[in-house]
Amino acid sequence: MSTESTSGFRRNPVLWLVLAIPLATILAGIWTLIVVSGESAVDADPDPVRRTAQVQVASIDADAEAARRGLTATLRLDEGSALLRLDQATGPQAPALQLVHPLESTLDRQLQLLPDRDGWRTNGPVAGSHVWQLRLIAADGSWRLVGRYHPGDAEVELAPALAAP
C-alpha cells in the first residue's frame, strides 16, 4: 500500500507543482531581499539628498547658475584621453568630471582634469562599454553641467540640466 502512494506521488505532476511553486516563490523573495539590501542599494545620484516626509529634496542651485551663465562644454574622446572645452572661461581651478553609473553607485568615477592649451585634458581611457551620465562640476561647486555618454561616442555635449531663465 505504501508502494502505491509513493508511485502515485511520482506520477502526478500536479503534486510537484503544489510543492515547486511555493518553494520558487520563497527563493525569489530571499533573492530580492539580498539584492535590495546590497552595497549598491543606494540612489544613483551622488548629490547629497535630504528626505522629508518621503520626498527627496536636492539642491538645483548649481544647475540654475550654469543656465544663468549660459555655460556649455564639449568633451572629445580619444583612445587614450579626453579633451574638455568650455565655451567660457571659468577660472584657473580645474572642474571635476564625474562619470556616474546609471545603476551601480560603486562604479562611479571622478577623473582628474589637467590644464591643456585647448582646455582641460584627462589621461587614460574615459569611456567604457556601457552608458555613463557625465557631470562637470566647478571646483567650488557653484555650477554644474550634465551630459550622457553612449558607447562609441567620440564627442559629448555638456549643458545645464535646467533651461536658461
C-alpha positions in Angstrom: 0.0 0.0 0.0 2.8 2.4 0.7 4.3 1.5 -2.6 1.2 2.7 -4.4 1.1 6.0 -2.7 4.8 6.6 -3.4 4.4 5.7 -7.1 1.3 7.8 -7.3 3.1 10.8 -5.9 5.9 10.4 -8.5 3.5 10.1 -11.4 1.2 13.1 -10.6 2.7 16.4 -11.8 0.1 18.5 -10.0 1.6 17.4 -6.7 5.0 18.6 -7.9 3.6 21.9 -8.8 2.0 22.2 -5.3 5.5 21.9 -3.9 7.5 23.7 -6.6 5.6 26.9 -6.9 5.7 27.9 -3.2 9.4 26.9 -3.0 10.2 29.0 -6.0 8.3 32.0 -4.5 10.3 31.7 -1.3 13.6 31.5 -3.1 12.7 34.5 -5.3 11.7 36.5 -2.2 15.0 35.8 -0.5 16.9 36.7 -3.6 15.0 40.0 -3.9 15.9 40.9 -0.2 19.5 40.2 -0.9 19.6 42.4 -4.0 17.7 45.3 -2.3 19.9 45.3 0.8 23.1 45.0 -1.1 26.0 47.5 -1.1 24.9 49.4 -4.2 21.3 49.7 -3.0 21.5 53.5 -2.8 20.4 56.3 -5.0 22.3 56.5 -8.3 22.7 60.3 -7.9 25.8 61.1 -5.9 24.5 64.5 -4.7 23.5 64.9 -1.1 19.8 64.4 -0.8 17.5 65.4 2.1 14.5 63.2 2.6 11.5 64.9 4.1 8.2 63.1 4.6 9.0 60.6 1.9 10.0 63.3 -0.6 13.6 63.6 -1.8 14.8 67.2 -1.9 18.1 68.0 -3.8 19.5 71.4 -4.5 19.4 72.6 -8.1 21.3 75.9 -7.4 24.4 74.7 -9.4 22.2 73.8 -12.4 20.5 77.2 -12.2 23.8 79.1 -12.1 25.1 77.2 -15.1 21.9 78.1 -17.0 22.1 81.7 -15.9 25.7 82.0 -17.1 24.9 80.1 -20.4 27.7 77.6 -19.9 28.2 74.7 -22.2 31.1 72.3 -22.8 32.2 69.7 -25.3 34.1 66.5 -24.3 36.1 65.0 -27.1 37.1 61.4 -26.5 40.3 59.8 -28.0 41.5 56.3 -27.4 43.8 57.2 -24.5 42.5 60.5 -23.3 39.7 63.1 -23.4 39.8 66.9 -24.1 37.2 69.1 -22.4 36.5 72.5 -23.9 34.4 75.0 -22.1 32.7 77.8 -24.1 33.6 80.4 -21.4 36.5 80.9 -19.0 35.6 79.6 -15.6 38.7 80.3 -13.6 42.1 78.7 -13.1 40.9 75.7 -11.0 40.1 72.5 -12.8 36.5 71.5 -12.7 35.7 67.9 -11.7 34.5 65.4 -14.3 32.3 62.7 -12.8 31.2 59.5 -14.6 28.0 58.4 -12.8 26.9 54.8 -13.5 23.1 54.7 -14.0 22.6 51.8 -11.7 25.6 50.8 -9.7 26.9 53.7 -7.5 30.0 51.7 -6.6 31.2 52.0 -10.2 31.1 55.9 -10.2 34.4 57.6 -11.1 35.8 61.0 -10.9 38.5 62.0 -13.4 41.3 64.5 -12.7 41.5 67.2 -15.3 44.8 68.8 -16.2 45.3 72.2 -18.0 45.9 72.0 -21.7 46.3 74.7 -24.3 42.9 73.8 -25.8 41.0 73.4 -22.5 41.3 70.6 -19.9 42.7 67.1 -20.6 42.4 63.8 -18.7 44.8 61.0 -19.4 43.8 57.4 -19.6 40.6 55.9 -21.1 37.4 57.7 -20.1 34.6 55.7 -21.6 33.6 52.1 -21.3 31.3 49.6 -22.8 28.1 51.0 -21.2 26.2 54.2 -20.8 27.6 56.9 -18.4 26.0 60.0 -17.1 28.6 62.8 -17.2 28.7 65.6 -14.7 31.1 68.5 -14.9 31.2 70.4 -11.6 33.0 73.7 -10.8 35.9 73.4 -8.3 33.9 75.5 -5.8 30.6 73.7 -6.7 28.9 76.9 -8.0 27.8 75.4 -11.4 27.2 72.0 -12.9 26.9 70.7 -16.5 25.5 67.3 -17.4 25.6 65.0 -20.5 25.3 61.4 -21.4 27.9 59.1 -23.0 26.9 56.2 -25.1 29.4 53.5 -26.2 31.2 54.6 -29.4 30.6 58.4 -28.9 33.6 60.5 -30.0 32.1 63.7 -28.7 29.7 64.5 -25.8 27.9 67.9 -25.3 27.5 69.0 -21.7 24.8 71.5 -20.9 22.9 72.8 -17.8 20.2 70.5 -16.6 17.8 73.4 -16.4 16.7 75.8 -19.2 18.0 79.3 -19.1 15.7 81.7 -17.3 
